Structures are given as structure tokens and as C-alpha cells.
């Protein structure tokens, strides 16, 4: 949907034109899965799909919001003085929470506003639409009310909204990738210290393909909690033999020399995945900087094998998708991404092979699993920002 069309929708709903335009992308994680809560590293990037926010400041303290993704809910009106959790229109809680917390932290938001949201992130594709609308709201409020806030502080604020206002105990990766993304760059991020580094992901003859298994992730939350407690148990058993506050601090060499102290094969496998996956993010950073995309693809493949065999969070659907992807000509690398047990896989594929890739993987996946996969291509885009009027 073009900005001109979004402008017309804004006029239809609010009988006036928007003053300012904002955008926050979605994100994918190239490598580094289930490492974030183990004091480890991740390697996400912003994509060119995301959330648009068109806004105009009001003279009173009313906030009027509409989402073109939930048009049946119409315009939702709230007061700047009563920003509470809304059980009827759940999408409203993301802008509500960000606005409420910014006010509580001392930002001068003295007036209400009209805002129209539109997201072109595919539903349920695991591309972090919630963090996208949070960051879109954050940069919108900064732009409308001239709020001077450091970008990392805004990222932390949006994560706090997710954790405390929405009630989802997520890490900082989503908001960080969306807030700090750069076109053509992936971000290597230490989730413990927030140290980060950009690395060029210049896909000239290739594209990222996101593959949604369309398998509901029924086990994801319970197994996530189980894996988290297994990692904590492994760390506790290793701590008498090494100084470490997180599995992410342990090298693979050190792990191999002390793993015999773990009480079960399960704990060995869980810790092994985290420690080796952490090192894969470091290797991917160096290989991208060296321009060796083939080596990054091999690290992605290794990541999936580890998630399947050591962390055991893939499941039949994700394994089927990824294994069929590996068979295809033009595939640089493929792996599951996200929590697992359904959800999405990603692949880096030579552009001229993408149609054949989609046909083959889609047909064989349906035959094997009885589900239809959805395929999306993604480009590496800019982080959350205001769209200048002259570009509208």
C-alpha cells in the first residue's frame, strides 16, 4: 500500500491530513537462536516490511487510533490521562503502553493525537510485528512532540512495555534490531552488555526467503520454559569448575573439558547448543566482514542441525522445510528461526532460483506434512525512522 493511499485513509477516518509519517521495520534473526536468555549473542537484521504510522497532533488530550489491519474495530479513542490495558482491542495496547511509559518517564506529551497504523508484515510469520508497532509509536511520539531520547533508551523502553504492560517476557533483540537496523547491514549483538557491531549483508544475486510452515506453535511456550530451566541447571552444575555467570561466557574448548561433570546427556546437549551457537554468531560476523556468504550459509545449516539434535526445538514441519531447502540448487543456507515447534524458517537463495525453490519446497512440504507453506522474500532495510514529507 502506497503512502498516498494511506494518506487518503487517514483523511477518511479523521477528516484532516496527517502532519508526519513514520516507519518501523520487522526483523529476522540470521543466526544465534536460544542464545539471548543465556547471556549470548544474536545476529538479527531489519527488513523492508514493517509498520507505518501517520499522525497529527491534537489540541485536546484525546488519542484516536485506527489500524488498517483491524479495520473492523474502527477508530479507538482513549484519553492521555487514562492509558490502561485494553482487553477489547488488543493491538491498541502497544501504542497505549509506549505512550503511557514515555509520559511516566518524564516526556512532555501535553496533547493527544490522531494516528493511523498499517503493517505489511505477514501475520504469524515471526517477524516481530509487536516490537515493530512499539518502535513505530516511539519514533512517532519523538517526532510529534520533539522528544530528545537516546535510541537505545527508546529500545529499552519498548522492551519494558512488552515485558510489563503487555506481559510477554521477551529479550531485547526484536526492539534492538528494529531500532538500530541499517540498510544492507546485519547487527551482531551481545544481549548481556548491548555491545553491537554492524556487518555488511550485501545480497546482490541473492535474497532472503522467509518460509512460514503454517504449523501452530502449540509447544513453543512450554518447551521454551523447559529449555530455559535446563540451561540454568547445566550452568549451575558447571559453575564449580569455571567462573561464569552465563553459558554464553563459556568457550567450546572449555566446555569440552568440563562437560563430563554434567549429570545427564540432556544437559550436555542443551549446553552444547548454546555454547556452539554463540560461537557461530562470532564466526558469522567475521565471515560476513570477509564477504564470504557461502561460509555464513554453512553456519546457518549447522545452526539448524544443532537446534534439531541438541536443543530439540524444531519438529517435523521445520525439519522437512529446511531439509528440502538444502536439496535445492541456488540455496546458500537455511535454518529454522524463532522459538521453534512450528513457525518459520529462513533461507538465503540465489534470486534466479527462487521460483523453482518455492515450487519444489512448497509441493514436497505439502505432500510430506499436509500443510501449505507461505513464502516471502525480504530485503535488509533501515531501522525505525521518520519519513520526510518530500518523500511521500
LUMLUMLO-733855 format. One record per residue: x, y, z of N, C-alpha, C in turn. Coordinates in steps of 0.02 Angstrom, whole numbers, plus 50000, padded with zeros to 5 digits. Atoms other than C-alpha are relative to their C-alpha. Layout:
N
XYZXYZXYZ/...
This chain:
392
500424994150000500005000050000500445006250000/499584994050006500735016849947499815005250052/500124994849950500895031750064499425004649980/500564995850024499675041549955499334996850020/500615003549981498355028249987499905000250075/500054999549928498745028350174499785007050022/500214993049986498565047350174499255000849989/500724999650015496845045750094499594996550054/500355003649946496345032950226499995004350064/499974995649941496925044950364499475005549994/500504994650011495855058850288499294997350008/500665003049994494355047150277499804998950073/500155001449930494485042550461499985006350044/499924994449954494985059150537499815006949971/500224993950033494345072250411500545005650001/499434995350004496065080550408500614996149975/499405003350026497795076850337500504998550055/499475001249951499235068850432500555005349994/499444995250000500655080450482500674996549986/499355003550005502035067350492499904992649987/500015007050020502445049850430500594996350032/499485003849967503435036450520499974992649978/499965007050020504015018550487500474996350047/499565004649962504715004250592499984993249967/499995006450036505284988050509499824994050043/499985006449965505034969950555500734997750003/499315002549996506564959150590500024992549990/499875007249997507284941950561500674999150035/499375001749967508694933350654500394995349955/499605003950047510044927050538500304993850033/499715005749963510894916050668500055002050074/499964998649928511014914450858499324998950032/500685001649975509444905450917500034996850069/500035002349930509014902351100500655001550038/499394997749965510614911251150499865006250042/500104993449969509864927951206499894999550075/500135000649928509244921851376500554996050036/499425003449971510894912751405500625004449999/499454995349999511954928451405500424999849937/499635001150062512404925651224499905005449948/500014995350055512474934051055499484997949948/500485001150054511214935750914500235004149939/499784996750061511344941750734499395001849957/500614998350037509714949950677500115005449947/499994994550049509304962250538499295002649991/500654997050016507904974250496499824998449928/500225001450069506864970550341499585006049974/500344994350029505944982050222499244999950010/500705000149979504204976350277499965002450072/500054997549932503544984350435499345003550014/500604996449977502314996350517500065007449984/500044992850014501825013550453499565003350052/500414996149954501155026850571499945007149972/500144993250025500345042750501499665003750057/500254996849938499995055550637499925007549994/500124992749994499365072850680499855001650073/500124997949931499435081650847499325003350006/500644996949987497785087050925500085005850050/499994994449952497345102351031499774997750069/500265002549935496475091951167500434994150023/499625005649973497035076451265499724993249978/500255006350028496115063551160500534996849955/499595003950048497065049751070499514995849960/500425004050044496175042350919500454995849956/499575004750037496935026950838499584995549956/500315005050043496475016050692500564995949967/499545004450036497365001150614499654997249939/500295002850061497034996350434500044992449999/499985007349993497474978650487499424997350042/500585001849958495984978650606499445005049988/500484994750017494774989950513499314998750030/500665001549971493264980750585499925003050070/500034997149932493724988350754499925007649998/500114992850008493605006050684500505004250039/499574995449963494335021150773499924998650075/500015001049928494805017650954500225006550033/499854993649967494755033051065500164998850074/499815000349930495665034351232500225007050022/499764993649974496225048551345500734999450021/499304999749979498025053451376500054999150076/500015000549927497525053451560499784993250025/500255006749979496875035451562500234994749951/499715005050046498045024151464500064993350036/500025006549966497555007051530500014994449949/500015005950044497664989451459499294999049973/500655000650034496264986951332499894992649982/500125007150014495534969351331499594998949936/500435000850059494354972651185500375000849935/499614998750061495584979351056500744999150016/499345001549972497224970751095500575003749965/499454996650035498274979250960500145006950028/499954993249973497934996051045500495000250059/499585000049940498964990551196500735001749985/499304998450016500614992651104500105007649999/499934992649996500395011451067499815002850069/500194997849932499495013551235500584999550048/499455001349953500935005751330500605004549989/499424995850015502295015551241499865007350021/500184993149981501375032151265499995000950076/500054999749927501005028551448500695000250032/499345000449970502805023951488500425006149985/499634994050017503525038851395499795005850044/500254994749955502405050451497500284998950070/499765001549933502895041551658500745001450009/499274998849997504745043551616500175007449989/499884992850001504515062351600499985003449933/500064996750066504255065351414499405004750000/500544995050001503205080851384499524998749942/500535001450049501695074251291499375003250029/500534996149969500405087551330499354999849961/500615000350041499175084551189499894992849976/500155006350032498295069751112500215000249927/499815000350071498505064450931499534995049965/500335004950044497665055450787500544996049965/499485004050033498645040850716499674994249963/500215005850041498355028050578500604995449993/499475005150008499385012050581499834995449942/500095005350051499644999950438500644995849999/499425004550003500794984750443499964995449940/499975004850055501334974650292500454994150016/499655006049977502204961350396499504994249997/500485005750004501404944350355499814997550070/500255002249934500324938650502500294993250018/499775006449975501064924750607500654997549970/499385002250032502704924450511500615000750045/499444999649953503764927550665500495005649985/499564994450019504444944250602499955005850049/500034995349945504054953450763499585006249986/500454994450012502554964150720499865004050064/500144996449938502294968550904500545005150015/499464995249989504014976350925500015005449947/500034995150055503764984950757499505005650016/500494994849984502184994050813500225004050062/499734996449942503014998350980500515005349978/499494995350022504515006250894499725005449953/500324995050043503405014850764499675005450044/500314995349954502445022750909500535004450034/499474996249967504065027750995500295005549957/499714994750043504815036950846499465005149981/500554995350014503095044650809499945005150057/500064995449943502985052050985500605004650003/499404995750002504775058350972499925005549947/500084995250054504365066750807499455005150012/500564995449989502685074150855500145005050056/499924995849940503255081051024500725002150013/499294998049994505115084450991500324997250064/499725003349940505635071851125500714997749983/499305001950010507515070051138500154993950043/499865006149963507815052051188500504995949961/499505004350031509335041451151499664993749972/500335005650034508895027351031500024993650042/499985006149959509495013551148499525000550059/500494999049946508435021151288499284998649975/500665001450029506915020551173499904992549990/500035007350010507305002351131499854996550067/500125002949933507394998051317499295001450025/500684998249980505765007351348499494995549966/500475004350036504874997351213500034992850024/499955006749971505554981051284499644999750067/500354999749935504904986451455499244999749990/500715000350017503184989251377499794992849986/500145007050017503234971651305499984995650062/499945004249940503764964051472499465001550052/500414998149942502704973951595499285002049982/500684997850018501214981651503499644994549961/500305005450040500914967651376500034993350038/499935006149960501564953851491500354994349964/499625005250036502734944651371500735000850020/499324999649973504434940551446500534998949946/499535000750056505454943351288500655003750014/499364996649996507264948551269499995006449959/499954993350031507894964551189500134999649925/499785000550070508354957651016499525003449951/500484997550049506744962350925500025007649995/500014992750000506674980550978500685002849978/499344997550018508554982450956500114999749925/499915000650073508574975950777499575005049963/500464995450032507064986650733500225007350010/499784993249986507785002150815500665001849969/499314998650022509585000550756500164997449931/499875002850066509384992350586500295004949950/499724995950054510364998750436499924996149935/500075003150066510064995450253500654996349981/499415003850022511224981650191500454997650056/499585001949944511864977850367499624995450048/500265003949944511564964150495500345002550064/499744997449937511854967850680500204994250045/499775004749949512934956950792499915003350067/500194996949936512264960050967500144995350058/499915003549936512834954451139499415001950044/500624998549963511174953051232500125001850073/499854998649930512024954251401500255007150009/499684993449991513054970151376499725005349953/500254995750054512144977651224500575002949957/499484998450049513824979051136499764997549933/500235002150066513474978250949500485002249946/499564998650057514324978650782499614998649936/500335001150065513684980350603500464995949955/499635003950050514194968350466499625000349934/500354999350064513804970450280499674993449978/500355005750030512484958550212499755002349932/500164997350066512534963850032499794994349954/500275005450041511404952049938499895002749929/500024997350068511744956149756499634995249953/500315005150042511254939849671499544995550040/500395004349956510304932649820499455004050035/500514996949957508774936149927499874995550060/500225004049942508164930650097499294997849987/500685002750006506644919350085499784997750069/500305002049937505554917650239499464994949984/500475005550014504564901450244499594998750063/500445001349943503074900150361499714993049992/500255007050003502674881950399499234999750007/500724999849983500894887250449499814994450048/500115004849946501074874750590499935004050065/500104996449937500344881650752500534997850051/499455001549954501684882950886499734998350069/500335001849936500734873751023500504998850056/499525001949948502294867851115500495005550017/499454995249996503344883451096500095002950070/499914996749935502984891851264500194995150055/499835004849947503024876251374500714997349991/499335002650012504594869451290500535005450009/499554994349989505404886751296500185000350075/499884999849928505194886851486500414994050022/499625006149984505844868951495500735000849981/499314999150023507394873151391500375005150044/499694994849958507714888651495500224997150067/499835002949936507684878751657500564994849993/499465004850012508804865151581500675003749993/499384996150007510084878451533500235002650067/499824997649933510024885751709500304994450042/499755005849963510284868351781500714998149977/499345001650027511764865051665500525005050025/499544994949976512564881551712500194998950073/499895001149928512364877951898500474994150013/499565005849991513194860951879500715001249976/499334998550027514654868451781500375005250042/499694994349965514964883351895500544998150052/499445001749956516034873852024500664999249964/499395001550038517284870651883500235005949956/499824994350043517294887651795499665006250026/500314993749982516964905851831499585002549941/500454997850054515434910051726499325001650030/500674998149977513804919151758499474998049949/500485002050053513004912851595500354995149955/499715004850047513254898751471500355003649943/499714996150055513644912151341500725002250013/499314998049984515284915851432500504994349991/499575005950002515964898151409500204998549928/499775001850067517034893651258499884992549987/500125007050017516794877251165500574995650026/499435004049976518554871551213499934998650075/500105000949927518204874451398499444995250013/500585004549991516514865951383500204992849990/499815007050015517274850351305500434997150057/499575002649947518494849151451499634999150067/500365000649936517154850451588499314996849993/500685002350011515574843251510499854993450036/500115006449965515844826451598499705000950069/500284998649933515284834951759499245000949998/500724999250005513514837051692499654993350015/500315006149973512284824651767499594996049950/500385003850050511354819651608500205002049930/499864998750070511564818351421499575005949974/500444994550020510094830451402500335006750016/499684993649982511014844251496500625001349958/499424999250045512584840951393499785002949933/500244997750066511584843351232499765007250002/500264993149996510704859151291500565005150005/499444995349991512304867551349500425000349936/499605000150062513224861951192499695004549947/500314995850051511944870251079500145007450014/499934992849983512024886951171500725002349988/499294997950003513934887451180500255000149928/499775000350069514244882051000499615005049956/500394995150038512824892950932500265007050011/499714993649984513574907751021500625001249957/499394999350040515224904550932499845000649926/500204999350071514304902850766499845007349984/500144992950014513724920950783500655003849990/499344996850007515544926350806500314998449932/499725002150065516084916250655499625003349943/500404996850053514644923250551500205007349992/499784993050002515184940950596500655000649960/499364999750035516964937650535499924998249926/500095002250070516384928650377499635005349958/500354994750036515164942550329500475005749985/499524994650010516524955450353500504998249945/499535002350052517634944950239499644999049933/500385000950061516224944050110499884992849980/500075007250015516084925150124499304997650018/500695001949987514214922150110499904992550003/500055007450001514464903650073500144997250070/499845002349933515274901150244499455001750049/500574998249957513824910450328499434995149990/500515005050015512624898550240500134993450034/499825006349966513574883550309499885000550075/500134998949928513464891050485499254999850015/500735000449992511574893050462499784992650000/500175007150002511464874650414500194996450064/499775003049937512494869650566499545002150058/500454997649948511354880350674499364995850002/500615004050002509824870750615500124993050027/499865006849976510644853850646500054999950076/499924999549928511084859350822499325001150035/500674998849973509314865850854499574993749997/500375006350008508654849050793500274994750049/499715005849965509864836950876500175001450073/499774998549932510504845851032499475003950041/500494996149962509164858451079499294997249993/500635003750012507724848151006499385004650002/500574995350003506554862650963499725000949929/500214998950070506244860150777499314996749987/500625003550017504904846850746499984998249926/500035002850068504384837850587499935005449946/500154995150053503734853050492500625004249983/499414995950012505274864050514500564995849969/499475004250028506464849550480499864998449926/500185001650069505514844850321500145005949954/499894993950040505544862850256500755001049988/499284998550004507394865150293500374994749959/499645005350037507954848250227499845000149926/500164999150072507014850850063500365006149972/499644994050023507794868250053500734998449985/499305001750010509544860950072500134996449934/499925003950062509244849849920500015004449937/500124995950059508904864549805500615003849975/499474996150031510104872549683499905007450017/500044992749987510504890649725499885001850073/500104998649928510234888749914500685000650034/499374998849965511664896450014499984997050069/500095002849933510974891050183499285000650022/500694999749976509354887750276499974997350071/500095002449931508784885350456499335002450027/500584997449965507314887250573500205006650034/499874993849962507154904250658499435001050049/500524998949949506214909150815500004994550052/500045004649943505604898350959500014992749979/500035006950024505324882650854499324996850009/500635003949998503984868950854499475003049954/500444996450047503214877050700500295006949990/499734993350015503364895050645500385000049935/499664998550064504654899950516500704997249994/499315001250019506234895150428500215005749954/499744995150048507364906750329500514996549956/499495002550046508444903250178500295005849961/499694995350047509684913450076500054996349934/500085003550064509334909049895500205004649943/499844996250061510044914649728499345002249967/500644997150024508704926049654499714996249941/500275003350060508574916949488499764992850013/500245006849982508234900449580499385000250044/500544999549951506854907149694499344996949974/500635003150022505334902249584500024992450004/499945007349997505954884249567500044997650072/499935001649928506414883949753499314999850033/500674999749970504654889249804499564994349976/500415005450029503824876749686500184993350031/499775006549977504884862049743499874999150075/500065000649927504934865349930499275000050021/500724999649984503084870249935499644993549986/500355006150020502484854749842500214994150044/499765005749960503584842349938499805000750073/500214998949930503154850250106499274998250009/500725001749996501284848850072499904992549998/500065007350007501484830750018500224996450064/499725003349940502514826450173499615001650064/500294997749936501604836650307499265001849997/500714998550006499874840250236499825007250015/500114992849989500074859050262500285003949941/499744995750053500354873350140500455005250031/499534994949976501884884050171499875006649964/500024993350031501904902850137500715002549993/499324997750015503444910750058500005007649991/499934992750007504004928950072500745001549988/499314997750007505574937450008500095006350040/499874994249957506404950450117500665003149980/499384996350011507714963850091500205003250067/499744997149938508824971450226499895007549999/500214993050002508114988450272500245004250059/499834995149948508285003850383499604998850064/500355000349937507815004550566499455005350004/500574995549990506355014750637500205007249986/499824993250019506305032450567499385004049978/500514995750030505255047250512500105000249925/499974999550073504835047650327499915007449984/500044992850016505195065150263499445001449951/500604998550040503685073650184500155000249925/499854999650072504585076550020500064993149967/499965006850027504735057550002499314996849997/500685002849999502855054950025499695000949931/
